[in-house]
Amino acid sequence: MAKYNDLNPKEWKKYSDIYTDTLWLIDKRDNSGVHSGAYHGNFVPQIPNQLLKRYTKKGDWILDPFMGSGTSIIEAQRLGRNSIGIELQQEVAKEAHQRVIIEKNEICSGRICIGDSRTFDVQQILNKEMINNVQFVIFHPPYWDIIKFSDNPNDLSNSNSLDEFLNNFGDVIDNTCKYLEKNRYCALVIGDKYANGEIVPLGFYCMNLFIKRDYKLKAIIVKNFEDTKGKSNQKAIWRYRALASDFYIFKHEYIMVFKKVK
Ligand SMILES: C[S@@+](CC[C@H](N)C(=O)[O-])C[C@H]1O[C@@H](n2cnc3c(N)ncnc32)[C@H](O)[C@@H]1O
């Protein structure tokens, strides 16, 4: 049995729900229980669900430094994993807390913290929980300025340049992954952006931040995304613009998995 999950490869036929390919086509978000698609910029629960089943065991600790509406905390609770979420915006964190406690799982802890993940004192939370490290970190940062999440200058979506965004994200990696147990995994969920007539490959720039820090790249998964309601009304106009110009309309984002080996 692998040391980082509860799967038994000999019983591989039992795991038809677990993806093993690098193309994830998810046609409908899981809206069960307290999950809700209402937070603009959230990810589908299937992403943390798949990653947690594959890279963690029951009782492990998960850290989400860009918690948003708490999707990964809810999934961690459902799967019997302990979790810590950090979110910059107090109101967003409070709202997440309201939903997380509705599905409270008595056998694990779902802790929600408010703060800037570049500088947040994670050690103090680990001390309170009497643990030394976490076994998985899931990063779903702003895709730079594609969605402006707040007016707070510490919000990564308010970074003034690509370099500033990457420096800020690097600071979050350093401040959180130092608590990731050796030989365990972290994942990045991110999309690219288009500006001034060219693609800004945020996914690959961010991937390099991990590689520079000696993390082993384990997966580059391409996941489809469906249009938000607002965008789907504009489908025809975007199709017209694409045909009249030289670009393709983004329909995918990346999920990258890294292993901490040092
Ligand atoms: C892409 S969203 C994450 C959504 C989340 N996965 C969900 O399902 O709701 C990014 C989040 O990061 C938060 N954020 C931005 N800068 C931050 C920082 N420096 N520290 C902590 N959170 C930050 C934003 O407020 C936003 O809620």
The ligand as a Gaussian input file, in Angstrom:
#p B3LYP/6-31G(d) Opt

LIG

0 1
 C       -9.174000      31.444000      -6.689000
 S       -9.815000      31.864000      -5.108000
 C       -9.871000      30.339000      -4.243000
 C      -11.262000      29.734000      -4.302000
 C      -11.415000      28.448000      -3.511000
 N      -10.643000      27.349000      -4.058000
 C      -12.902000      28.068000      -3.478000
 O      -13.253000      26.952000      -3.959000
 O      -13.709000      28.875000      -3.037000
 C       -8.454000      32.709000      -4.395000
 C       -8.708000      33.243000      -2.984000
 O       -7.469000      33.711000      -2.437000
 C       -7.727000      34.814000      -1.605000
 N       -6.445000      35.531000      -1.445000
 C       -5.849000      36.401000      -2.288000
 N       -4.673000      36.831000      -1.794000
 C       -4.505000      36.186000      -0.600000
 C       -3.462000      36.203000       0.383000
 N       -2.378000      36.993000       0.271000
 N       -3.619000      35.397000       1.471000
 C       -4.728000      34.619000       1.630000
 N       -5.750000      34.584000       0.722000
 C       -5.621000      35.359000      -0.380000
 C       -8.831000      35.567000      -2.313000
 O       -9.549000      36.401000      -1.440000
 C       -9.678000      34.411000      -2.884000
 O      -10.723000      34.089000      -2.000000

